[in-house]
Amino acid sequence: MDIEEIRKLGERFRDNIQRVIVGKSSVIDLMYTALICSGHILIEDVPGMGKTMMAKSMAISAGCVFKRIQFTPDLLPSDLTGINYYNQKLAEFQLRKGPVFCNILLADEINRATPRTQSSLLECMEENQVTIDGITYPLEQPFMVIATQNPIEIQGTFPLPEAQLDRFLLRIRMDYPDREEGLEILRRFRSRNPVTEIGKTAEPEEILQARQAYTKVHISDDIPAYIMDIADRTREHEEVLLGISPRGTQALLKAVQVHAIMQGRDFVTPDDVKYMASPVLAHRIVLKNVSRIKRGQAEKIITDIIKNTPVPAENISRI
């Protein structure tokens, strides 16, 4: 698969999902970016914004197995990963696989589960495997976690620790539709559910091929230097307790390559870095106590840093 094929696949992916989801083309492109980068997504928004519908449409479009699990305070790690049970007929232990054995897992309201259950996803997200009773089982490929959480309601929730937030490639928000989009949603869902009418636009094998091919996008030496300048400024910012880690800079470098492809280029420009910086980096910085309570403050800080970081002056082009 070449770079142009990845772009065309992304366009088919977007068009197919927009048969269900009204508007939100930028959100769909971000989700496609995460899928190609082997990343995971945290969708932070209020209930009823179409998060589950988006995840389900994405799985159908990618030709992937989709599973959803509702996170609650009494959810156990074994409810996610599975357990070994004793089969009396066969007189032996057998594995009953949990919902993580799929391609795209929707972890709904992930912050309602206890930290113990939340942490059971860490091995799945980082290593693409699950260890049950000392035996390691590989997960299906491609594998992706789409987690959701309500940023407003905090009673009965357990905020994700920084180590787990850092495993998500992107944090995105759906946001409210405008008036015309709202009217189209009412018309579209009045007598039918469009998600039952869409088909797949790709095979899982194509996604795996795209994951190998997107790294061919050319990256000038100035781009990593620009990313490091941004990371250094997060570490020195007066409102930031902990800045961007090396994992965060690597994630941004991957994401800008796919974004460049979706813009019809086979090389990365500083504009790609500017566009992807907030969804990739904002959830990875730890703010000081005064700033932490302000919603959207992390995004504002990243935006300010981008504005004040010198952009490479030379013309970035493919060699």
Buried (B, 14 or more C-beta within 10 A) or exposed (E): BEBEBBBEBBBBBBEBBBBBBBBBEEBBBBBBBBBBBBBBBBBBBBEEBBBBBBBBBBBBBBBBBBBBBEBBEEBBBBBBBBBBEEEEEEEEEEBEEBBBBBBBBBBBBBBBBBEEBBBBBEBBBBEBEBEBEEEEBEBBBBBBBBBBBBEEEEEEBBEBEBEBBBBBBBBBBBEEBEEEBEEBBEEBBEEEEBBEEBEBBBEBEBBBBBBEBBEEBBBBEBBBEBBEBBBBBBEEBEBBEEBBBEEBBEBBBBBBBBBBBBBEBBBBBBBBBBBBBBBBBBBBBBBEEEBEEEEEBBBBBBBEBBEEBEBBEEEBEEE
